[in-house]
Amino acid sequence: MIDLRSLVYRDDLTIDSESRAVLAIKCLAVFELVLIIATFPLWWGTSAFPQIPLLMALPTAITQVTTVCLMMACAAIVALPIKDPSKFITKASIAALVCSIVLAVSNQHRLQPWHWLTMLNLAWMIVLPRRDLLTAMRHTVAAVYVCSALSRISLTPQQGFPGIIVRQLLELAGQSGWEMGALQIARLCHLMTLGEFLIGLLLVSPKTQRWGALGAILLHGSLLLALGPLGLNHHAGVLLWNLCFLCLVPILFPFHRTVEKADSAYAPRRTVVLVATWLFPLSGLFGIADNWPSWQLYSSRPESWILSVHESDRELFPATVRNAIAAPAPLSEWCVVKLDRWSLEQTRSPMYPEDRFQRAVIQSLLAQVPESVRFRVNISEPEFPFWWQRRERPIETREDLRETR
């Protein structure tokens, strides 16, 4: 049985850091297992939602076997002792990482934020010595808060998901959040974004990480209240993601100060890992890295492709998608196809928010209906380099859809 108090108060800080890092890997493996079960149709590959490969498509049977292997590897990571002289936990981490990559390569929809977080930390587990692992994991988690906050910079935050969360929190506090003015909600959204950004910065320094950890716990506790059964009753994946951080943050960032002894022999490798941990997600703000792997969470920055179909053509679509086709607005003949709702119904997971993925899903859906079906796509995308400003453009023909990038 793991004695958590001994992990916190040991005099040998090097051993303490190594044990703490392995415990964090175990925490991620537990939530990887739970989240795969919660979103099982996404991994089993038998839903009606299109499977869009990242590099190459694989037969369903292969991805199913790989999913089982990933779950077995994660279970092994959880079951193996923290002090593992035979390094079986490292071998299990290698197996889990290989399976994770194969599954993401065959369907980019599986690059869910929680899966990407697990992949990154498994990679650090493999390439870094144990005494450097905790530092790399801490920076990875700190980057989640910083980049997520930066991606939510917006001129109208009250119109996006942050506005919904703020209004719901106000309702839970006994205020009329849904009736409050847009300006007041916008200010609270900006304040929440600034708070998350500061949490990430506080987590970087050993001198302030305890305060950052406290802020992170309060943040995720608030999000669970707003998104849970007492609030918006959001889907299980989002709730488990926030619960994962509630468990992970106290492990990585104890409330007393610790000093890690770095291994000088691995200094170049450690430097490369830390630079990549920050530069890769920051590049996503300028359209280089994908949105979710660059931690753009609860953000309105990612590209949005809105498919609408003519009201008279909605019955020509497959039965599996009809529940996701909304009724037309008053005085309009166009019905919005809510692709994210379709994704949730079919895979129990939100849709991968990348423009190429949305385009491929729309193409796959239109390929299942007659050429005569009338549709239009409204694209909203961030300006470069000021990602909080957006430009709009329409698509109304299949030829334009094929040629648009």
N, C-alpha and C positions, 0 to 999 in steps of 0.2 A: 504493500500500500504506500502511495506517495505521501511523504510528510512535507506539506507545503511550507510549514513554519521553518523547517530545516533549510529549505531552499532560500528563504529570505534572510535568515540570520546567521548563515555560516561565515566563519572568519576567512576561509580561503575563497576570495572573491572570484578567482579564475574558475575554480570548480563550480561555484555558484552560477556564474554566467553560462557555462557550458550546459549545466542541468536546466537552467531556465530556458535556454534556446531550444533544447530538445523538447521540453514540456510545451513550448509554444508550437513546435512542429506537430506534436501530438494533438494539440487543440485544433489546429487547422485540418488535420487528417480526420478528426471526429466530425467537424462541420462539412468537410468534403463529402463524407459518407452520407450524412443526414440530408444535405442539399441535393445530392444525386438522387436519393430516394424521393425527395419532395418534387423534383423536376424529372422524374424517371422517363416520361415519354421523349424528352429531348435527347436522352442518351441511348435509349433503346432503338430509336430511329424508325418507328412505325407509325408516327402521326401523319396527318394530312398536310401539315405545314411544310413548305419546301425546305429541303436540305441543301444548303449552299456551301460547297466546299471552299476552303481557304486556298488549298494548293491542288488537291486531288480527291476525287470521290472514291470511296471504298465500299465494297459490298456490305449490306446490312449485317450479315452474319459475322463479318470480321469486327465491325464496330461493337457488336453485342458481346463478343468474346473479350474485346479490349476493355469494355465497361466492367465486366465481371472481374477481370484481372486488376483493374484500377481499384475497385472496391476491396479486393483481397489484399492488395498492397497497402492500402490505407488502414485496413484492419490490423495488418501486421505491425505497422508503425505505432498504432495505438497500444497494441498488446505487448510489444517488446519493452524491456526495462530501460529506464533512462540511462543508467550506467551499463553500456552494452559493449563489453570488451571485444566481442567477435565482430562488431560493426555490422550486424545484420540489419540494423535500422537504416544504415546508409544504403545497403543493397535494396532494401524495400523502398527507399526514397527514389533510387534510380529507376526501379520498375514502375513506380507510380508516376514519375515524371515522363518516362517514355510513353506510357499509356495515355497520359494527359495530352501530350503533343499529338499523338496519332488521332485522338478523338477531335481535337481542335482543327487539325489539318483537314479532316474529312467533313467537318461542318463548323463554319466559323460562328454559328449561333451558340456553340458551346463555350465560346470565350466569354462566359459570364464573369463579372468582376470577382466573385468569390473563387472561381476556378483559376483565374489568372493570378490572384494573390497566392493561392496554394502552389501553383506552378513556379512562381518566382522564388518563394521561400524554399521549396524543394531543391531548386537549382543552387541557391546559396548553401544549402545543407551539403550538397555534393562537392562544390568547387572551393569552399572555404574551410579552414580548420575550425574546430568547435569554438575556440576562444574568440574568433572573429565573427561567428555566426550571429550572435545576439546584436551586435552593432548593425550589421547589414539588415536584419529583420526590423530593427527599430527605425532605420531610415526608410525602409520600404513602407511601413505603416504611416510614418510622418508624412511621406510624399502623398499618401492617399488624401489626407486632410488638406494639405496645401493646394494640390492640383485640383481637387474637387471644388474648393472654394474659389480659386481663380477662374475655373470654367463657368461659374455661376454669376460672374460679373455681367450685369445686364442693365439696360436703360429702363426696362419694365419688368423687374423680378416678380412683381405681384401677379403677373399673368401666367407664370410658369409653376412648376411643382413646388418651389420654395413658398410661393404665395399660399398654396393649398395647405402646406404644413403649418405655416404661421397662423392662418385662420383657424385651423383645427385645434392648435395648442391654445389659442385664445378662447375658443369655445369650451375646452376642457377646464380652463381657468375661470370660467363663469362670465367671460366677456362675449360680446356679440361680434365674433370675428368675421362672420360671413356678411355682416352689415356694415362693417367698418370701411372708411374711405380708402381709396386706392393709394393715396399718398402716405397715409399712416402705415398701411401694410407694406408698401415699398421700403419705407425706412426700417421697419422691423426685419424685412428680408435682408437688407444690406447689413444690418447689425448681426444677424445670424451668420451670414457669409463671412464677415470680419472675424467673428468669434471662432469659426472653424479654421480660418487661416491662421489665427494666433495659436490655436491648439496645436496645429502642425509645427509651427515654429518653436513652441515651447518643448515639444517632444524631441527636438533635435539635440538640445543641449542637456547634458547630465545635471546641470545646476537647476534647470527649470522643468525637467521632464515630469516630476511628480505633479506639478500644477497642470501641465498639459494632459496628464493621465486623468486627473480629476475632471477637467473640462471635457475630455472625450467620453468619460463615463456618463456625465450629465447630458451630453449631446445625444448619445445613443439611447439613453433612458427616455429622453424627451421624444425622440423619433419613434421609439416603440410605443409610447403612449399615443402619439398622433396617428400612427399607422396601424396600430393593433386593434383588437376587437372593440375596445372602448372608443376608438376614433374612426378612422377611415376603413378599417377592416381590410387592409391590403393583403395581397397574396403571401403565401408562406415564405417564398424565397427572400423577399425583402426583409421580413421580420427575422428570419434566421441569420441573414447577413449582419444585421445590427446586433443580434444576440451574440454572434461570433466575436464582434469587436468588444462587447461588454466582458467577454471571457478572456480575450487575447490581450487587451491593453494592460490589465493588472499583472499579467505574467511577464510581458516584455518591459513594462515600466513600473517597477515596485515603488512604493511611496517613501522608501528611504533611498538615499543616494548610494549608488554602487560605482565601482571603478573597474573597467575591463582592461585586462592586460593583453594588448594586441601582440600578435606573432610577427616579429619584424621580417622573418623569412618570406612571409606572404604579403608584404606591404604593397607591391605592384598589383597583385591580383585583387587585394582588398580595395585599392583605390579605383580600379576599373569597375568593380561592382558598385561602389558608392556613387561614382559619376553616372553610371548607367541607370541606377535607381532614380536619379533626379532628372537627368537630361531626356531620357526616353519619354516619361509622362509629360514633361514640360513641352516637348516638341508637338504633342497632340493639340496644344492650344493654337498652333499655327498650321494644323492640317497635315502633319507628317505622320505621327503615330495614330492608331485607331482610337476612337473615343473612350471606350471602356478600359482598354489596357493603359490609357493615360489618365484614368481615374476621373473621368467626367461623369459624375454621379448626381442624380437629381438635378441635372443641368439642362438648360434650354439651348446651350451652345451647339450640340450636335446637329448635323443636317437632318432635315425633316422632309420626307416625300409623302404627300397626302394624295391618295388615290380616290377619285370620285367617279361614279358610274351613273349613267342616266337611269332615272327611276323605272322606265319601261324595260330596262335590260337586266334588272337585278335578279330576276328569276332564272336567268341563263347561267348564273354562277353555281358552282358545286354546292351541295347542301351543307358541307362542312364549314363554309365561309359565310353563309347567308345570315347567321346570327350576328356576324360582325359588320353587316352592312346597315348603317343607320338610316332612319327615315329622312327624307329631304327636309331642309329648312323651309319655313313659310315662304311662299312665293318663289320657290326654287324647284327645279326638276332634277337636281343632282343629289346623289346619296354618297356620303363618305364611307369608304371601306376602312374600318378601324383595324388595321393590320396588327397593331399591338394587342388588341383584344383577341384577335384570331390566334396569335401566338400564345397568349395565356391559356386560352381554351384548349389548344392542341398540345402544347408542350409544358404548360404550367410555369413558364418562364417568360420574362419580357423579351421583346425583339431586339436583336443586336443593332445598335443605333448608328450604323455606318451607311453612307450613301450608296456604295456599291452593293451592299447587302440588301437594302431596301429596293433598289432598282432590280436586282435579280429576283426578289420575291414577287414584285409586281409583274415582271416579265413571265415568271412561272405561272402566276395566277391567270394572266391574260391569255396564255397559251392554252388554257383549258376551256376557253369560251370562243364562240364564233368571231370571225374577223369583223362582223358588222356591229359588235358591241361598242357603244359610244362611251368614251372615258376621257378623263383629263387628270393630269398629275400636277400639283402645285409644289414646287421645290422652294424651301427656305433654307438658306445656308449662311454661315458666318462670313463676314468680310475679312480679308487679310490685310494688315496684321491685327486689326482691331476687332477681335472675335465677338465683342458684345454688340456690334452693328451687323445687320443682316441684309441680304438681298433676296429678292423673290424672282422666280421665273417659271413659266408654265410649259407643259408638254401635252399635246393633244393628239398625236398620231403614233402608231407603233414604230414607224421609221425614225421619228425623232427620239423615241425612247431607246431604240437600239444604238443610236449615235451619241446620246448624251452621256457625259462622264461627270 
